[in-house]
Amino acid sequence: MLQNDFVRKGYDDEVIGRLIKGGASSRVLIMAAHPDDEAIGAGALLKYLSNAAFLHVTDGAARNMRAAAARGFQTREAYANARRGELMRALNHMRSAPVELMEFGIADLEASYSLVLTSLQTLDAIKRLKPAAVFIHPYEGGHPDHDAAAFSARAAIELMQREGGKPPILIEFTSYHSLGGKGMATSRFLPGATPEVEVSLTEEERAFKLEMFNCYATQRNALKQFEAGVEKFRRAPLYDFTRPAHPGKLFHQNFDWGLPGNKWCVLARKAISRLGLQKGPRMGPVS
């Protein structure tokens, strides 16, 4: 099983190891930008969890209707409902039903314009659920909604600390980012200061993850690009969200996703100021 196939790379992180190997008893919050991101980043881990809540920042359907129309849907709402149904079918494979399913209901590609709201909503969810850990996307410039989720989770942690609360640890799962030019790197992190924990999946776990992938019929072609034999985790590093995730062209800048140039960083800077975190080094400087 996954618990017995835990491979540490670089260091011995007892907290992540305990959560992975003892996941059935630890309350965790899986926070993802879209339905299917949780399966991509932590599908095999989900096999063992029985005390997990799920939070999706968006409903996975963009207002521009390009993805919806390409899949035969007449309205954005119909596409969003289909993705919600796929999520439910995927999570039905888990050991037990999720403690709670939450969705902020933001349209795909629009989370970056609601950073203050999503940060406060994430804070409320963490306070209520009291998870030991929040699993979240890294800040990598792959998809703006992924970056918005990463921002919201970190901002919620900062706000909770300032209120004197004891926040959960943030653990990242892999998503995707630029591989130079227009290429896409999947199932691995951008290099960072935080060591990684790599889990090599057994055949049973790989089959479980692929079963979850198969539930997402509308995302079939996209999911073919993701590795199903390994999952990687790491403690979330301290990002400067006011700067691009990495030098050079970000992956999302290859597409008309409503965030030209470095607009994402401008939105992050404004959100940090509105949240009163401009002096918080973990959020990055505002100047």
N, C-alpha and C positions, 0 to 999 in steps of 0.2 A: 504494500500500500504506500501511498504518498508519505505517510508519517515515517515509514521505515526506509524511505528512499531519499532522505534529506541530505543534500550535498552542499556543504558550505564552501564558498569560493572566497578566499582572501582573508576572512576572519570568522570568529565564532560569535554570532549574534544570538544570544540566548533568548531574547524576547521574540524575535521573528521565528526562531526555531520552535519555541514553545507554542506560538500561535498556529504555526503550520502543523506541527505534530499533535497538538492538543486542541485543534480547532473546534472540535465538537462541543467543548465546554466553555469556550471563550466567546463573549459577545463581540461581534465585529460588525462594522458598517462597510458595505461595499458601495463605493460611490463612483459612478461612471457617467460619461457624457451622453451616451446613446445606448439603447437596447442592443446588445451583442458585445459591447466593450468589456463587460464583466466576464464573458466566456472567453474572449480573446486573451485577456490578461491573467485570469485566474480560474479558468474553467475546471481544471483538475482539482484545485483546492476546494472548489464548491462542492465536490463530491462528498466531502467529509464534514461540512459545516451543518450544525443543527441549531445554531444560535446566531443567525446572521440576518441583518436587515439590509435592504437594498434601496439606494437612492439614485435616480437617474435625473440628470440636470435637464435634458431635453427629451422631447417625444420622438426624436429621430426623423422628423419630417420637415423639410425646408419650405418656406413660402414660395420660392421660385418654381416649385413643382417639377423641376428637371428630373430628379431621381424618381419621384412618384409617377410621373407620366411614363418614364422609361420602363416602369414595372407594371403598367397597365391600370394605374389608379386615376380616378377622375377628380378627386379632391385631396387636399392635404390631410384633412381629417381622416379619410379612409385609409390613407397610407400610415398615418400615426397609429390608428387602431390596429392595423395589421401588424405593425412592429410591436405593439403592446401585447398582442396575442402570441407572437413568436417568443417574446420574453417569458410569458407565463408558461408556455410549453417547455421552454428550456429549463426553467427553474423547477418544473415538476420532476425533473430527474434527480433532484437533490435528495439527501437522506430524509429531510423533513421540510415542511413548509417554512418559508421565510418568516421571521418574526414580524416584519412589516415591509411593505413595498411603497416607496414614495417616488413621486415625480414632480418636478417643478413646473412641467408643462410648457417650457420655452421651446420655440421652434428651432429646429436644426439650424446651425450657423449664426444664432443670435445670442448665445449665452454671454459673449464678450461684452454686449451692451447692457447687461444686467448684473454686473459683478457685485455691486453693493447688495442688491436684493438676494442673490444666490449665496453670498457670504453670510448674511444674517439668517437666512433660512437654514443653511448648513449648521450654523451655531445652534439654532433652536433644536434641530434634529439631534445633534451630539449631546446637548444638555438633557434631552428627554430620554434618549436611548442608552446613554452612558456606556458606549462601547470601549473595549480595551484598546482597539485599534481601528483606524479608518484606512481602507485600501483605496488607492486613488491613482489617477494618471500622473505621469511626470510632466514637467514643463519642458516641451521639446520643439514647439513650433510645427508639429505635425498637423494637428487640426485645432482651430481656434477654440472649439468647444472643450477639447481635452485640456487646453491651457487654462480655460476659464474654470474648469472643475478643480484643477490643481491650485489655482489662485484662491478659490472659494474655501477649499479645505484648509489651506495655510492661514488665510485671514481669520477663519473661525477659530482656529487654534490660538492665534495671537490675541483675539478678542477675549477668549475664555481665560487665558493667562492673565490678562490685564484686569479681569474681574475677580481674580484670586482663585479661580477654579483649577482643577487638575485635568488637563486635556488628555485625550488618547494619543498614542503615537501614530504618526502618519507613515504608512508603508506603500510604496509604489509598486505597481505592476507595469509591464511593458505595453506600449501602444505602437506608434510608428513615428518616424521622423525622416528628414532628408538624408539621402545617400549621395549627395553631391548632384548638382543639376536637378533633374526631374526624377531621379531614382528614389525609391522608398525603402528604408531599412525597417524591418519588422522583428518583433520578438527579441529585441535587445535595447538596452538603454544607450543614450548618449554617454560618453565618458564623463564621470563625475567624481566628486570627492568621497562619496558614500560607497562602501564596498557592497557587492551584490551577493545575494543568496540564490543559488541555482538549484532547481529541482528537476532531475531527470525523471520523466514519467514512465511508468510501467506500461505494458501493453493494455492492461485493463483501464488505466487512467487515460491513456491516449484515446481509447475507444469511447470513454465517457465524454471526453472533451469534444470529439468529433460528433457524438450524438447531440450535444448542445449546439454545435455549429449547424447541424442538419435542421434544427428547429427554425433557424433563421433563413427561410427560403428566399426572402427578398434580398438578402445580403450574400447569397451563395457565391457569386463571382468574387466579391471582395474578400471573403473569408478564405478563399483558396490561397491567398498570399501569406497566410499566417502559419507559423510553425505549430505543430500539435504534439511535439515530443519533449518539449522542455518549457518550464515556466521560471521566470526570474523575478525576484523581489529585492527591494532595498528600502532602507529608511529614507524618507524624503529629505533631500538636501535643502539648504537655505538658499532660495533663489532670489535674484534681483529681477522682479517682474517688470521693472521699468526699462529693462534692456532686452534685446532679442535673445531668444533661447540659445542661439549659437551664432558664430560668425557666418557670413555668406547668406545665400538665399534659403529661406525657410520653406519647408515643403508646402505649406498652405498658400504661399505666395505664387505658386504655379497655377492657381485656380482663381476664378472669380467668386470668392467666398465672402465678399463684402468687407474685407479688411486689407486694403491696399497698403503697400509700404510697411511702415512700422506703426500703423494705427492701433494695433493691439496694445502696444506698450503705452501709447497715449491714454487709452481707456483704462489701463491698469493704474497708471499714475493718478488719474482723476479719482478712481475708486479708492485707492490707498488714502488719498487726502480726505475724501468724504467719510471714510470709516475711522478717521482719526489715527491712522497708523503711519503717518508720514515720518515719525521718529522711530519707527520699529525697524531695526536693522535686518530682521528676518524677511521683511517684505521688500527691502531695497530702499535706497535713498530717493527722496523726491526733491528735485532742485530745478 
